[in-house]
Amino acid sequence: MKFYSKKGLITGFFLWGTAIFLIGLFLFVPGGPSGAGEMAAALLITVSYCGFVSWCWFGTYYEINGSQLKVVGGPFRWKIDIMGIKGVRKSRNLLSSPALSLDRLEVTYEKWGMILISPKKQEKFCETLKKINPNIEVNLNK
């Protein structure tokens, strides 16, 4: 079962605002890139950043297959054994993570593992995990 990431206004503003700022900085600011080489470098940086942001924005999801939770955040991937998950709780932690919203879930697993995610359907996500591992402690109250 696949769960897509919730997309928050603040996260979107930060990611896409930076892309717009880069485009404006390189293309419209007086004294910006002047030669063909500088313009090519500026364009390469801007296109690369926009591609990376697009990949993350449209390619972040969480998939439950059998007893494995696969977390995909653009080019980054994690595989977590659901039987090793200890708990899931609400979080507003600002750490970098494969979560496109600040309405996040903190998933703790194995001895020291922790990942922040933001599935759109948090209750359904937790129910699906609990069907596989009923020992997971879930706290969605904040």
DSSP file (Angstrom, degrees, kcal/mol; ACC not computed):
  #  RESIDUE AA STRUCTURE BP1 BP2  ACC     N-H-->O    O-->H-N    N-H-->O    O-->H-N    TCO  KAPPA ALPHA  PHI   PSI    X-CA   Y-CA   Z-CA
    1    1 A M              0   0    0      0, 0.0    63,-3.0     0, 0.0     2,-0.4   0.000 360.0 360.0 360.0 134.9    0.0    0.0    0.0
    2    2 A K  E     -A   63   0A   0     61,-0.2     2,-0.5    59,-0.0    61,-0.2  -0.858 360.0-168.7-107.8 134.1    1.4    3.4   -1.0
    3    3 A F  E     -A   62   0A   0     59,-3.4    59,-3.0    -2,-0.4     2,-0.2  -0.985  15.2-143.2-120.6 124.0    0.9    6.6    1.1
    4    4 A Y  E     -A   61   0A   0     -2,-0.5   116,-2.5    57,-0.2   117,-0.3  -0.549  26.5-100.6 -86.7 153.8    1.8    9.9   -0.5
    5    5 A S  B     -D  119   0B   0     55,-1.6     2,-0.2   114,-0.2    55,-0.1  -0.468  30.6-118.5 -74.0 138.7    3.4   12.7    1.5
    6    6 A K        -     0   0    0    112,-4.0     2,-0.6    -2,-0.2    94,-0.5  -0.555  28.0-138.9 -68.9 140.1    1.3   15.6    2.7
    7    7 A K        -     0   0    0     -2,-0.2    94,-0.3    92,-0.1     2,-0.2  -0.923  17.2-154.8-111.8 116.2    2.6   18.8    1.2
    8    8 A G     >  -     0   0    0     92,-3.3     4,-2.4    -2,-0.6     5,-0.2  -0.559  20.7-128.3 -93.1 153.3    2.7   21.8    3.5
    9    9 A L  H  > S+     0   0    0     -2,-0.2     4,-2.7     2,-0.2     5,-0.2   0.898 108.4  48.8 -63.1 -43.9    2.6   25.5    2.7
   10   10 A I  H  > S+     0   0    0      2,-0.2     4,-2.3     1,-0.2    -1,-0.2   0.925 113.7  45.5 -66.8 -44.4    5.7   26.4    4.7
   11   11 A T  H  > S+     0   0    0      2,-0.2     4,-2.7     1,-0.2     5,-0.2   0.924 114.7  48.6 -65.2 -43.5    7.8   23.6    3.2
   12   12 A G  H  X>S+     0   0    0     -4,-2.4     4,-2.7    88,-0.2     5,-0.6   0.911 110.5  50.9 -62.0 -42.9    6.6   24.4   -0.3
   13   13 A F  H  X5S+     0   0    0     -4,-2.7     4,-1.8    -5,-0.2     5,-0.2   0.915 112.7  46.8 -61.0 -42.9    7.3   28.1    0.2
   14   14 A F  H  X5S+     0   0    0     -4,-2.3     4,-1.6    -5,-0.2    -2,-0.2   0.953 118.8  38.8 -64.8 -50.2   10.9   27.3    1.4
   15   15 A L  H  X5S+     0   0    0     -4,-2.7     4,-1.4     2,-0.2    -2,-0.2   0.963 125.7  34.6 -67.4 -53.4   11.7   24.8   -1.4
   16   16 A W  H  X5S+     0   0    0     -4,-2.7     4,-2.4    -5,-0.2    -3,-0.2   0.818 114.2  59.0 -75.2 -29.8   10.0   26.6   -4.4
   17   17 A G  H  X<S+     0   0    0     -4,-1.8     4,-2.5    -5,-0.6    -1,-0.2   0.885 104.9  50.9 -63.4 -38.0   10.8   30.1   -3.0
   18   18 A T  H  X S+     0   0    0     -4,-1.6     4,-2.5    -5,-0.2    -1,-0.2   0.894 109.5  50.8 -65.3 -39.5   14.5   29.2   -3.1
   19   19 A A  H  X S+     0   0    0     -4,-1.4     4,-2.3     2,-0.2    -2,-0.2   0.932 112.0  46.3 -63.1 -45.7   14.1   28.0   -6.7
   20   20 A I  H  X S+     0   0    0     -4,-2.4     4,-2.6     1,-0.2    -2,-0.2   0.900 111.4  52.6 -64.0 -40.7   12.4   31.3   -7.7
   21   21 A F  H  X S+     0   0    0     -4,-2.5     4,-3.0     2,-0.2    -2,-0.2   0.923 109.2  49.5 -60.2 -44.9   15.0   33.3   -5.8
   22   22 A L  H  X S+     0   0    0     -4,-2.5     4,-2.6     2,-0.2     5,-0.3   0.922 111.1  48.9 -61.3 -44.5   17.8   31.5   -7.7
   23   23 A I  H  X S+     0   0    0     -4,-2.3     4,-2.3     1,-0.2     5,-0.4   0.939 115.3  44.4 -60.6 -46.9   16.2   32.1  -11.1
   24   24 A G  H  X>S+     0   0    0     -4,-2.6     4,-2.0     1,-0.2     5,-0.8   0.897 113.3  51.6 -64.1 -40.5   15.7   35.8  -10.2
   25   25 A L  H  X5S+     0   0    0     -4,-3.0     4,-0.5    -5,-0.2    -2,-0.2   0.927 117.7  36.1 -63.2 -46.5   19.2   36.1   -8.9
   26   26 A F  H  <5S+     0   0    0     -4,-2.6    -1,-0.2    -5,-0.2    -2,-0.2   0.828 128.5  30.8 -78.7 -31.9   20.9   34.6  -11.9
   27   27 A L  H  <5S+     0   0    0     -4,-2.3    -3,-0.2    -5,-0.3    -2,-0.2   0.765 126.9  26.7-102.7 -26.5   18.7   36.0  -14.6
   28   28 A F  H  <5S+     0   0    0     -4,-2.0    -3,-0.2    -5,-0.4    -2,-0.1   0.552  87.2 100.1-120.2  -8.5   17.3   39.4  -13.6
   29   29 A V  S ><<S-     0   0    0     -5,-0.8     3,-1.5    -4,-0.5     2,-0.0  -0.673  77.2-114.1 -83.5 129.9   19.7   41.0  -11.1
   30   30 A P  T 3  S+     0   0    0      0, 0.0    -2,-0.1     0, 0.0    -1,-0.1  -0.364 104.2  28.1 -60.0 138.8   22.0   43.7  -12.6
   31   31 A G  T 3  S+     0   0    0      2,-0.1     3,-0.1     1,-0.1    -2,-0.0   0.601  93.3 134.2  83.5  11.5   25.6   42.5  -12.4
   32   32 A G  S <  S-     0   0    0     -3,-1.5    -6,-0.1     1,-0.2    -5,-0.1   0.190  70.1 -26.7 -73.0-158.9   24.6   38.9  -12.6
   33   33 A P        +     0   0    0      0, 0.0    -1,-0.2     0, 0.0    -2,-0.1  -0.298  64.6 174.8 -57.2 131.9   26.2   36.4  -14.9
   34   34 A S        +     0   0    0     -3,-0.1     2,-0.1     0, 0.0    -2,-0.1   0.819  49.4  58.2-112.5 -43.2   27.7   38.2  -17.9
   35   35 A G  S  > S-     0   0    0      1,-0.1     4,-2.5     4,-0.0     5,-0.2  -0.328  88.2-105.6 -87.0 172.0   29.7   35.9  -20.1
   36   36 A A  H  > S+     0   0    0      1,-0.2     4,-2.3     2,-0.2     5,-0.2   0.887 121.1  50.3 -62.9 -39.3   28.5   32.7  -21.8
   37   37 A G  H  > S+     0   0    0      2,-0.2     4,-2.3     1,-0.2    -1,-0.2   0.912 111.9  46.3 -66.2 -43.7   30.4   30.6  -19.3
   38   38 A E  H  > S+     0   0    0      2,-0.2     4,-2.6     1,-0.2    -2,-0.2   0.902 113.4  49.4 -65.3 -40.9   28.9   32.3  -16.3
   39   39 A M  H  X S+     0   0    0     -4,-2.5     4,-2.5     2,-0.2    -2,-0.2   0.902 111.1  49.6 -65.7 -40.0   25.4   32.2  -17.8
   40   40 A A  H  X S+     0   0    0     -4,-2.3     4,-2.5     2,-0.2    -2,-0.2   0.914 112.3  47.7 -64.2 -42.7   25.9   28.4  -18.5
   41   41 A A  H  X S+     0   0    0     -4,-2.3     4,-2.4     2,-0.2    -2,-0.2   0.922 113.2  48.0 -64.0 -44.1   27.1   27.8  -14.9
   42   42 A A  H  X S+     0   0    0     -4,-2.6     4,-2.4     1,-0.2    -2,-0.2   0.904 113.4  47.9 -62.6 -42.0   24.2   29.8  -13.5
   43   43 A L  H  X S+     0   0    0     -4,-2.5     4,-2.9     2,-0.2     5,-0.3   0.902 110.7  51.0 -66.1 -41.5   21.7   28.0  -15.7
   44   44 A L  H  X S+     0   0    0     -4,-2.5     4,-2.4     2,-0.2    -2,-0.2   0.917 112.2  46.6 -61.3 -45.1   23.2   24.6  -14.7
   45   45 A I  H  X S+     0   0    0     -4,-2.4     4,-2.4     2,-0.2    -2,-0.2   0.930 115.5  45.8 -63.4 -45.8   22.9   25.3  -11.0
   46   46 A T  H  X S+     0   0    0     -4,-2.4     4,-2.6     2,-0.2     5,-0.2   0.929 115.0  45.4 -65.5 -46.5   19.4   26.7  -11.3
   47   47 A V  H  X S+     0   0    0     -4,-2.9     4,-2.5     2,-0.2    -1,-0.2   0.900 113.2  51.4 -65.1 -40.3   18.1   23.8  -13.5
   48   48 A S  H  X S+     0   0    0     -4,-2.4     4,-2.4    -5,-0.3    -2,-0.2   0.931 112.1  45.9 -61.9 -45.9   19.8   21.2  -11.2
   49   49 A Y  H  X S+     0   0    0     -4,-2.4     4,-2.7     2,-0.2     5,-0.2   0.931 113.5  48.6 -63.5 -45.6   18.3   22.7   -8.1
   50   50 A C  H  X S+     0   0    0     -4,-2.6     4,-2.4     1,-0.2    -1,-0.2   0.882 112.0  50.2 -63.3 -37.7   14.8   22.9   -9.7
   51   51 A G  H  X S+     0   0    0     -4,-2.5     4,-2.4    -5,-0.2    -1,-0.2   0.915 111.4  48.1 -64.6 -43.3   15.1   19.3  -10.9
   52   52 A F  H  X S+     0   0    0     -4,-2.4     4,-2.4     2,-0.2    -2,-0.2   0.927 113.0  47.4 -63.1 -45.9   16.1   18.1   -7.4
   53   53 A V  H  X S+     0   0    0     -4,-2.7     4,-3.2     1,-0.2     5,-0.2   0.909 112.6  49.9 -62.9 -42.2   13.2   20.0   -5.8
   54   54 A S  H  X S+     0   0    0     -4,-2.4     4,-2.8    -5,-0.2     5,-0.3   0.915 109.7  51.2 -62.6 -42.7   10.8   18.6   -8.3
   55   55 A W  H  X S+     0   0    0     -4,-2.4     4,-1.3     1,-0.2    19,-0.4   0.925 115.7  41.5 -60.2 -45.7   12.0   15.1   -7.8
   56   56 A C  H  < S+     0   0    0     -4,-2.4    18,-0.3     2,-0.2    -2,-0.2   0.927 116.0  49.6 -67.4 -44.6   11.6   15.4   -4.0
   57   57 A W  H  < S+     0   0    0     -4,-3.2     3,-0.4     1,-0.2    -2,-0.2   0.900 124.1  27.9 -64.0 -43.6    8.2   17.3   -4.3
   58   58 A F  H  < S+     0   0    0     -4,-2.8    -1,-0.2    -5,-0.2    -2,-0.2   0.551 121.5  53.2 -97.1  -8.1    6.6   14.8   -6.7
   59   59 A G  S  < S+     0   0    0     -4,-1.3    15,-1.8    -5,-0.3     2,-0.6  -0.053  74.7 111.2-121.1  33.6    8.5   11.7   -5.7
   60   60 A T  E     + B   0  73A   0     -3,-0.4   -55,-1.6    13,-0.3     2,-0.3  -0.936  38.6 132.0-110.2 121.3    8.1   11.4   -1.9
   61   61 A Y  E     -AB   4  72A   0     11,-2.2    11,-2.8    -2,-0.6     2,-0.4  -0.956  46.1-128.4-156.6 171.0    6.0    8.6   -0.6
   62   62 A Y  E     -AB   3  71A   0    -59,-3.0   -59,-3.4    -2,-0.3     2,-0.4  -0.998  23.5-166.1-131.5 126.7    5.9    5.7    1.9
   63   63 A E  E     -AB   2  70A   0      7,-3.1     7,-3.5    -2,-0.4     2,-0.6  -0.953  10.6-156.1-124.1 131.7    5.1    2.2    0.8
   64   64 A I  E     + B   0  69A   0    -63,-3.0     2,-0.5    -2,-0.4     5,-0.2  -0.921  19.4 170.6-106.7 115.7    4.2   -0.8    3.0
   65   65 A N  E >   - B   0  68A   0      3,-2.5     3,-1.9    -2,-0.6     2,-0.3  -0.971  62.8 -50.2-126.4 113.9    5.0   -4.1    1.3
   66   66 A G  T 3  S-     0   0    0     -2,-0.5    66,-0.0     1,-0.3     0, 0.0  -0.436 123.1 -20.7  61.0-120.3    4.7   -7.2    3.4
   67   67 A S  T 3  S+     0   0    0     -2,-0.3    15,-2.3    -3,-0.1    16,-0.6  -0.023 119.9  94.7-109.6  30.0    6.6   -6.5    6.6
   68   68 A Q  E <   -BC  65  81A   0     -3,-1.9    -3,-2.5    13,-0.2     2,-0.6  -0.976  57.8-153.6-127.1 135.3    8.7   -3.7    5.1
   69   69 A L  E     -BC  64  80A   0     11,-3.3    11,-2.9    -2,-0.4     2,-0.6  -0.926  14.3-162.4-102.5 118.9    8.2    0.0    5.1
   70   70 A K  E     -BC  63  79A   0     -7,-3.5    -7,-3.1    -2,-0.6     2,-0.5  -0.910   2.0-164.2-104.3 123.2    9.9    1.7    2.2
   71   71 A V  E     -BC  62  78A   0      7,-2.6     7,-2.4    -2,-0.6     2,-0.5  -0.936   6.5-173.8-109.8 123.5   10.4    5.4    2.5
   72   72 A V  E     +BC  61  77A   0    -11,-2.8   -11,-2.2    -2,-0.5     2,-0.4  -0.975  13.0 172.5-122.7 123.1   11.2    7.3   -0.7
   73   73 A G  E >   -BC  60  76A   0      3,-2.7     3,-1.8    -2,-0.5   -13,-0.3  -0.745  66.1 -73.1-127.0  82.4   12.1   11.0   -0.7
   74   74 A G  T 3  S-     0   0    0    -15,-1.8    -1,-0.1    -2,-0.4   -18,-0.1  -0.530 119.2  -4.6  64.8-121.7   13.2   11.8   -4.2
   75   75 A P  T 3  S+     0   0    0      0, 0.0     2,-0.3     0, 0.0    -1,-0.3   0.568 120.7  89.5 -80.1  -7.0   16.6   10.2   -4.7
   76   76 A F  E <   -C   73   0A   0     -3,-1.8    -3,-2.7     2,-0.0     2,-0.4  -0.717  55.2-176.2 -97.3 140.6   16.8    9.1   -1.1
   77   77 A R  E     -C   72   0A   0     -2,-0.3     2,-0.3    -5,-0.2    -5,-0.2  -0.996   9.9-176.7-140.0 141.2   15.5    5.7    0.0
   78   78 A W  E     -C   71   0A   0     -7,-2.4    -7,-2.6    -2,-0.4     2,-0.5  -0.978  10.6-157.1-131.4 146.1   15.1    3.8    3.3
   79   79 A K  E     -C   70   0A   0     -2,-0.3     2,-0.4    -9,-0.2    -9,-0.2  -0.992  15.1-174.9-124.0 124.0   13.9    0.3    4.1
   80   80 A I  E     -C   69   0A   0    -11,-2.9   -11,-3.3    -2,-0.5     2,-0.6  -0.969  26.5-127.0-124.0 129.5   12.6   -0.3    7.6
   81   81 A D  E >   -C   68   0A   0     -2,-0.4     3,-1.7   -13,-0.2     4,-0.3  -0.642  16.3-149.0 -73.0 118.8   11.5   -3.7    9.0
   82   82 A I  G >  S+     0   0    0    -15,-2.3     3,-1.3    -2,-0.6    -1,-0.2   0.815  96.4  62.2 -61.9 -30.7    8.0   -3.1   10.4
   83   83 A M  G 3  S+     0   0    0    -16,-0.6    -1,-0.3     1,-0.3   -15,-0.1   0.713 101.9  53.5 -68.2 -17.9    8.6   -5.7   13.0
   84   84 A G  G <  S+     0   0    0     -3,-1.7    26,-2.9    25,-0.0     2,-0.4   0.465  81.8 111.5 -93.0  -3.3   11.4   -3.5   14.3
   85   85 A I  E <   -E  109   0C   0     -3,-1.3    24,-0.3    -4,-0.3     3,-0.1  -0.577  41.0-179.3 -75.0 128.9    9.3   -0.4   14.7
   86   86 A K  E     -     0   0C   0     22,-2.5    51,-2.4    -2,-0.4     2,-0.3   0.834  58.2  -8.7 -94.3 -41.0    8.8    0.6   18.3
   87   87 A G  E     -Ef 108 137C   0     21,-1.4    21,-2.5    49,-0.2     2,-0.4  -0.997  42.7-153.0-159.5 159.4    6.6    3.6   18.0
   88   88 A V  E     +Ef 107 138C   0     49,-2.8    51,-2.7    -2,-0.3     2,-0.3  -0.994  28.2 163.1-135.3 127.1    4.9    6.3   15.9
   89   89 A R  E     -Ef 106 139C   0     17,-1.8    17,-3.5    -2,-0.4    51,-0.2  -0.975  41.6 -91.9-143.4 158.2    4.0    9.7   17.3
   90   90 A K  E     +E  105   0C   0     49,-1.8     2,-0.3    -2,-0.3    15,-0.2  -0.333  47.5 178.3 -63.6 147.7    3.1   13.2   16.1
   91   91 A S  E     -E  104   0C   0     13,-2.2    13,-1.8    11,-0.1    51,-0.0  -0.994  36.6-168.3-152.9 148.8    6.0   15.6   15.7
   92   92 A R        +     0   0    0     -2,-0.3    11,-0.1    11,-0.2    13,-0.0   0.001  42.6 150.4-119.6  23.3    6.7   19.1   14.6
   93   93 A N        -     0   0    0      1,-0.1    -2,-0.1    11,-0.0    11,-0.0  -0.322  40.8-150.0 -60.5 135.0   10.5   18.5   14.5
   94   94 A L        +     0   0    0      2,-0.0    -1,-0.1    -2,-0.0     3,-0.1   0.360  50.3 130.9 -91.9   4.8   12.2   20.7   11.9
   95   95 A L  S    S-     0   0    0      1,-0.1     2,-0.1     0, 0.0    21,-0.0  -0.203  72.5 -93.0 -56.4 148.8   15.0   18.2   11.1
   96   96 A S        +     0   0    0      2,-0.1    20,-0.2     0, 0.0    -1,-0.1  -0.433  68.0 142.9 -61.9 135.1   15.6   17.5    7.4
   97   97 A S        -     0   0    0      2,-0.3     2,-1.9    -2,-0.1    20,-0.1  -0.974  66.3 -83.1-164.7 169.0   13.6   14.4    6.5
   98   98 A P  S    S+     0   0    0      0, 0.0    20,-0.5     0, 0.0     2,-0.4  -0.345  90.7 110.3 -80.5  57.7   11.5   12.8    3.7
   99   99 A A        -     0   0    0     -2,-1.9    -2,-0.3    18,-0.2   -92,-0.1  -0.996  51.6-165.5-135.3 126.1    8.5   14.8    4.9
  100  100 A L  S    S+     0   0    0    -94,-0.5   -92,-3.3    -2,-0.4     2,-0.3   0.209  74.7  51.8 -98.7  15.2    7.0   17.6    2.8
  101  101 A S  S    S-     0   0    0    -94,-0.3   -95,-0.1   -90,-0.1   -94,-0.1  -0.963  76.6-129.2-142.6 157.6    4.9   19.0    5.6
  102  102 A L  S    S+     0   0    0     -2,-0.3     2,-1.4     1,-0.1   -11,-0.1   0.517  92.8  90.8 -85.4  -4.7    5.6   20.1    9.2
  103  103 A D  S    S+     0   0    0     15,-0.1     2,-0.2   -11,-0.1   -97,-0.2  -0.723  72.5 164.4 -87.0  87.4    2.6   17.9   10.2
  104  104 A R  E     -E   91   0C   0    -13,-1.8   -13,-2.2    -2,-1.4     2,-0.4  -0.603  41.9-138.6-114.8 162.7    4.9   14.9   10.7
  105  105 A L  E     -EG  90 117C   0     12,-3.4    12,-2.5   -15,-0.2     2,-0.7  -0.979  16.7-144.2-116.5 134.5    5.1   11.5   12.3
  106  106 A E  E     -EG  89 116C   0    -17,-3.5   -17,-1.8    -2,-0.4     2,-0.6  -0.885  15.5-163.7 -97.6 117.3    8.3   10.3   14.1
  107  107 A V  E     -EG  88 115C   0      8,-2.9     8,-2.0    -2,-0.7     2,-0.4  -0.902   2.3-164.6-104.1 119.0    8.8    6.6   13.5
  108  108 A T  E     +EG  87 114C   0    -21,-2.5   -22,-2.5    -2,-0.6   -21,-1.4  -0.868  15.7 171.4-104.2 138.2   11.3    5.0   15.9
  109  109 A Y  E  >  -EG  85 113C   0      4,-2.2     4,-1.3    -2,-0.4   -24,-0.3  -0.977  40.8 -11.0-148.0 157.2   12.7    1.6   15.1
  110  110 A E  T  4 S-     0   0    0    -26,-2.9   -24,-0.1    -2,-0.3    -2,-0.0  -0.128 111.4 -39.6  48.8-144.8   15.3   -0.9   16.2
  111  111 A K  T  4 S-     0   0    0      1,-0.1    -1,-0.2    -3,-0.0    -3,-0.0   0.957 133.9  -4.4 -79.9 -49.7   17.7    0.4   18.8
  112  112 A W  T  4 S+     0   0    0     -4,-0.0    -2,-0.2     2,-0.0    -1,-0.1   0.390  93.6 128.9-124.9   0.9   18.5    4.0   17.7
  113  113 A G  E  <  +G  109   0C   0     -4,-1.3    -4,-2.2    -5,-0.1     2,-0.3  -0.321  24.0 164.6 -70.5 141.5   16.6    4.5   14.4
  114  114 A M  E     +G  108   0C   0     -6,-0.2     2,-0.3    -2,-0.0    -6,-0.2  -0.959   7.7 176.2-154.0 136.2   14.3    7.4   13.8
  115  115 A I  E     -G  107   0C   0     -8,-2.0    -8,-2.9    -2,-0.3     2,-0.5  -0.996  21.5-138.6-141.4 144.2   12.8    8.9   10.7
  116  116 A L  E     +G  106   0C   0     -2,-0.3     2,-0.3   -10,-0.2   -10,-0.2  -0.895  30.2 166.9-104.1 128.4   10.3   11.8   10.2
  117  117 A I  E     -G  105   0C   0    -12,-2.5   -12,-3.4    -2,-0.5   -18,-0.2  -0.876  27.6-150.9-134.5 166.8    7.6   11.3    7.6
  118  118 A S        -     0   0    0    -20,-0.5  -112,-4.0    -2,-0.3   -18,-0.2  -0.473  17.3-177.6-140.9  69.0    4.4   13.0    6.7
  119  119 A P  B     -D    5   0B   0      0, 0.0     3,-0.4     0, 0.0  -114,-0.2  -0.404  29.7-132.4 -66.5 144.0    1.8   10.7    5.1
  120  120 A K  S    S+     0   0    0   -116,-2.5     2,-1.0     1,-0.3  -115,-0.1   0.922 104.5  44.8 -59.8 -45.1   -1.5   12.4    4.1
  121  121 A K  S  > S+     0   0    0   -117,-0.3     4,-2.3     1,-0.2    -1,-0.3  -0.705  70.7 168.3-104.0  80.7   -3.6    9.8    5.8
  122  122 A Q  H  > S+     0   0    0     -2,-1.0     4,-2.5    -3,-0.4     5,-0.2   0.894  74.0  49.3 -63.8 -43.1   -1.8    9.4    9.1
  123  123 A E  H  > S+     0   0    0      1,-0.2     4,-2.6     2,-0.2    -1,-0.2   0.933 113.5  46.0 -64.1 -45.3   -4.5    7.3   10.9
  124  124 A K  H  > S+     0   0    0      2,-0.2     4,-2.3     1,-0.2    -1,-0.2   0.884 111.6  53.4 -63.6 -39.2   -4.8    4.9    8.0
  125  125 A F  H  X S+     0   0    0     -4,-2.3     4,-2.0     2,-0.2    -2,-0.2   0.941 111.7  44.4 -59.8 -49.0   -0.9    4.7    7.8
  126  126 A C  H  X S+     0   0    0     -4,-2.5     4,-2.6     1,-0.2    -2,-0.2   0.886 111.4  53.4 -66.0 -39.3   -0.7    3.8   11.5
  127  127 A E  H  X S+     0   0    0     -4,-2.6     4,-1.7     1,-0.2    -1,-0.2   0.910 108.7  50.2 -60.1 -42.1   -3.6    1.3   11.3
  128  128 A T  H  X S+     0   0    0     -4,-2.3     4,-1.0     1,-0.2    -2,-0.2   0.907 111.5  47.7 -64.6 -41.9   -1.8   -0.5    8.4
  129  129 A L  H >X S+     0   0    0     -4,-2.0     4,-2.8     1,-0.2     3,-0.6   0.922 110.3  52.4 -62.7 -43.8    1.4   -0.6   10.4
  130  130 A K  H 3< S+     0   0    0     -4,-2.6    -1,-0.2     1,-0.2    -2,-0.2   0.785 101.4  60.5 -66.8 -27.8   -0.4   -2.0   13.5
  131  131 A K  H 3< S+     0   0    0     -4,-1.7    -1,-0.2    -5,-0.2    -2,-0.2   0.862 113.6  37.5 -64.9 -33.6   -2.0   -4.7   11.5
  132  132 A I  H << S+     0   0    0     -4,-1.0    -2,-0.2    -3,-0.6    -1,-0.2   0.887 135.2  19.8 -83.9 -42.9    1.5   -6.0   10.7
  133  133 A N    ><  -     0   0    0     -4,-2.8     3,-1.6    -5,-0.1    -1,-0.3  -0.836  62.6-176.2-131.2  94.3    3.0   -5.3   14.1
  134  134 A P  T 3  S+     0   0    0      0, 0.0    -4,-0.1     0, 0.0    -1,-0.1   0.594  78.2  72.7 -67.3  -9.2    0.5   -4.9   16.9
  135  135 A N  T 3   +     0   0    0      2,-0.1     2,-0.3   -50,-0.1    -5,-0.1   0.499  68.4 114.5 -83.8  -3.5    3.3   -4.0   19.4
  136  136 A I    <   -     0   0    0     -3,-1.6     2,-0.6    -7,-0.1   -49,-0.2  -0.519  65.3-136.3 -69.9 128.7    3.8   -0.5   17.8
  137  137 A E  E     -f   87   0C   0    -51,-2.4   -49,-2.8    -2,-0.3     2,-0.5  -0.788  23.1-165.4 -86.5 120.3    2.9    2.2   20.2
  138  138 A V  E     +f   88   0C   0     -2,-0.6     2,-0.4   -51,-0.2   -49,-0.2  -0.924  15.9 173.1-112.6 128.6    1.0    4.9   18.4
  139  139 A N  E     +f   89   0C   0    -51,-2.7   -49,-1.8    -2,-0.5    -2,-0.0  -0.869   9.0 163.4-135.0 100.3    0.4    8.4   19.8
  140  140 A L        +     0   0    0     -2,-0.4     2,-0.4   -51,-0.2   -51,-0.1   0.275  46.9 104.9 -99.7  10.5   -1.3   10.8   17.3
  141  141 A N              0   0    0      1,-0.1   -51,-0.2   -51,-0.1    -2,-0.0  -0.765 360.0 360.0 -90.7 135.5   -2.3   13.3   20.0
  142  142 A K              0   0    0     -2,-0.4    -1,-0.1   -53,-0.1    -2,-0.0   0.307 360.0 360.0-134.3 360.0   -0.3   16.4   20.2
